[in-house]
Amino acid sequence: MNKQPLIRITKEFKFEMAHALKGYDGPCKNIHGHSYALNVTVAGHPISDENNPKLGMVMDFGDLKKIVRKAVVDEFDHALALYNKMPAGFIEEMKQNFDQIILLNYQPTSELMVADFVERIKSLLPDNVTLKHLLLRETVTSYAEWFADEN
């Protein structure tokens, strides 16, 4: 190869999470759960240093896995995510009854969660790798996406 190509790689992650939507006018106002799937796409030039054990890789899939697990999966898996503007009494009752409560400064919709995940993941990526796309699947037929070139 004459020129190092720009390559995208994607890794998929799965986690279970419950949430409730404050003030929502439908059934999602109730606590309910989803089996989420998160696809993370990054881009970079494959490593060309013959002495580098990662020769030919944009980044090691194992390293990407460690980053996304630390930034997202380990915190959100089997948690109850709530908007921190839920009634204080409700939040306190949830904290007394459940171990893993995440209070977010936003409504925990797929749209806002995917935007939050972007910031969490971007801050941990190596300098030579760029976050390009996230897809957060809430159900088999519903998902939210973020594209770097649109933001």
C-alpha positions in Angstrom: 0.0 0.0 0.0 1.3 3.4 -0.9 -0.9 5.5 1.3 -2.2 4.6 4.8 -5.9 4.3 4.5 -8.3 5.7 7.0 -10.2 2.7 8.4 -13.2 2.5 10.7 -13.6 -0.3 13.2 -16.8 -1.0 15.2 -17.3 -3.0 18.4 -20.7 -3.9 19.8 -21.5 -3.9 23.5 -24.6 -5.1 25.4 -26.0 -4.1 28.8 -29.3 -4.2 30.7 -30.7 -1.0 32.2 -33.9 0.3 33.7 -35.2 3.8 33.6 -38.2 6.0 34.0 -39.0 9.2 32.1 -40.1 12.1 34.2 -43.3 13.8 33.1 -43.7 11.5 30.0 -47.2 11.1 28.7 -47.0 7.4 28.0 -46.1 4.1 29.6 -42.4 4.9 29.8 -43.1 7.2 32.7 -43.1 3.9 34.7 -39.9 2.1 35.7 -39.1 -0.4 32.9 -36.0 -2.0 31.5 -34.3 -2.6 28.1 -31.6 -4.8 26.7 -29.4 -2.1 25.2 -26.9 -2.6 22.4 -24.2 0.0 21.8 -22.2 0.1 18.6 -19.0 2.2 18.8 -17.2 3.1 15.6 -13.8 4.7 15.6 -11.5 5.6 12.8 -7.7 6.0 12.3 -4.8 4.9 10.2 -3.6 1.3 10.8 -0.3 1.3 12.7 2.6 1.0 10.3 5.5 0.7 12.8 7.0 -2.8 12.3 8.1 -2.9 15.9 4.7 -2.2 17.3 2.8 -5.3 18.5 -0.4 -3.6 17.2 1.0 -3.4 13.6 -1.8 -3.2 11.1 -4.5 -2.2 13.6 -6.3 1.1 13.9 -6.6 0.1 17.6 -6.8 -3.2 19.4 -10.4 -4.2 19.8 -9.5 -5.3 23.4 -8.4 -1.7 24.1 -11.6 -0.3 22.7 -13.5 -2.8 24.8 -11.7 -1.6 28.0 -12.5 2.0 27.2 -16.2 1.5 26.5 -16.7 -0.8 29.5 -15.0 1.8 31.8 -16.9 4.7 30.3 -20.4 3.2 29.9 -21.1 -0.5 30.4 -19.7 -0.9 33.9 -21.7 2.0 35.2 -25.0 1.5 33.4 -25.3 -2.3 33.3 -28.1 -3.5 35.6 -28.6 0.1 36.9 -31.7 2.2 37.3 -31.1 5.5 35.5 -33.2 8.5 36.6 -33.4 12.2 35.8 -32.0 14.0 38.9 -35.1 16.3 38.8 -37.4 13.4 39.8 -39.2 14.1 43.1 -36.7 13.9 46.0 -38.8 11.5 47.9 -39.0 9.1 45.0 -35.2 9.2 44.5 -34.6 8.6 48.2 -37.0 5.6 48.2 -35.3 4.2 45.2 -31.8 4.6 46.9 -33.1 2.8 50.0 -34.4 -0.2 47.9 -31.9 -0.5 45.1 -28.1 -0.6 44.9 -27.3 0.8 41.5 -29.1 4.1 41.0 -27.7 6.6 38.5 -28.9 10.1 38.7 -28.4 12.0 35.4 -28.6 15.7 34.8 -30.8 14.8 31.7 -33.9 12.8 30.9 -32.6 9.2 30.3 -33.8 8.8 26.7 -31.8 7.0 24.1 -31.2 10.3 22.4 -29.6 12.0 25.4 -27.8 8.9 26.6 -26.1 8.4 23.3 -24.9 12.1 23.4 -23.6 11.5 27.0 -21.8 8.3 25.9 -20.0 10.2 23.1 -18.4 12.5 25.6 -17.5 9.7 28.0 -15.9 7.6 25.3 -14.1 10.4 23.4 -12.2 11.5 26.5 -10.6 8.1 26.8 -9.6 7.4 23.2 -6.0 7.6 22.1 -5.0 10.7 20.2 -4.6 8.9 16.9 -8.1 7.5 17.0 -11.3 9.5 16.3 -14.9 8.6 17.4 -17.0 8.5 14.3 -20.4 7.0 15.2 -22.4 5.6 18.1 -25.6 3.6 17.7 -27.6 2.9 20.9 -30.3 0.3 20.3 -33.0 0.4 23.0 -35.2 -2.3 21.5 -35.0 -4.5 18.5 -36.7 -1.9 16.4 -35.7 1.4 18.0 -32.3 3.2 18.3 -30.6 6.6 18.4 -27.5 7.5 16.5 -24.7 10.1 16.7 -22.4 10.9 13.8 -19.2 12.9 14.2 -19.6 14.6 10.8 -23.0 16.0 11.9 -21.8 17.4 15.2 
